[in-house]
Amino acid sequence: MISIVILTCNRQEVLLENLEMISKQTFSDKEVVIVDNGNSEQIKTLLDKYYHDYIYLNMPSNIGCGARNDGIIATHGEIVITLDDDVFFSDIHALERIVDLFKKKPDVSVINFKIVFDEDRRIIPFNWFHPRDYRRYGDMEFETDYISEGAVAFRREIFKLAGYYPAEFYLSHEGPDLAYRIINAGYKIIYSPKVEVIHKVSGIQRPNWRNSYYDTRNQIWLGIRNYPASMLIPHLIYRLGTTFLFSIARGHFRWYLKALLDAAIGLPRELTYRNPISKKNIKRLREIRKLKPGFLEKARDFAEKIQLVKRYYN
């Protein structure tokens, strides 16, 4: 019934802790696919010692989000959950609630989870990109235009209809790209606080420059692939402005410039993927985003995210 795909890269301790929580889930009709994105013999040795009921995929090197696609393809379940290795279900009934949500909501194809800190169960601001203020709507269910790649559940058939994560992105904004294709295909994505996961934020295997680089480069490719001309320029102005400020605040300006260069180099390939969202679904997007925070709220959230990212990833 359920397939859980865990993407891991040289983080053995958190992976084993994650698997322990999954093994305690009260819903038993499940399989676990572990995608080793770091080609680590140590992970396989530990898995064989402590955990036996799993499918193991070993990537020859770290290929980013493309490895998550390989994990999805290897699954058999009607529902596919993708988790990062440091993202844990907060209780033993999470899988039951996911199955129940899909049964009660036949029009929903994707369910995003509530992502919280371990120490105080507060929503993590730098994991929140839904088009509403997390302070007001974090405990409410609503339709969204976002997919949180490491904390989300899908109906299996949606991948046949809308495709997989864009492997070329490697990291960052692969979820929004897939979300736009799902929305453009006429399907529904929701955020639900009924499924809560704990992000035990780990900086291992996460160089602190990578968000400045990948966020900048992939925002350009995201727009090229999905936005009609009328939305593309405003998107690029706004997004490249925010990633510029982010890179300056973190001392990563050279990575920002490299991202612009590499985005330009990859542009001919990205144009081959171009499939702008239809006028009908642009209206849907505007309806989904009607409660999106204003400028002052965004500025406040931006400052908060900067401080938290520095705390956890620098």
Secondary structure, 3 states (H helix, E strand, C coil): CEEEEEEECCCHHHHHHHHHHHHCCCCCCEEEEEEECCCCHHHHHHHHHHCCCCEEEECCCCCCCHHHHHHHHCCCCCEEEEEECCEEECCCCHHHHHHHHHHHCCCEEEEEEEEECCCCCCECHHHCCCCCCHHHHCCCCEECCCCCCCEEEEECCHHHHHCCCCHHHCCCCHHHHHHHHHHHCCCEEEEEEEEEEEECCCCCCCCCCHHHHHHHHHHHHHHHHHCCHHHHHHHHHHHHHHHHHHHHHCCCHHHHHHHHHHHHHCHHHHHHCCCCCCHHHHHHHHHHCCCCCCHHHHHHHHHHHHHHHHHHHC
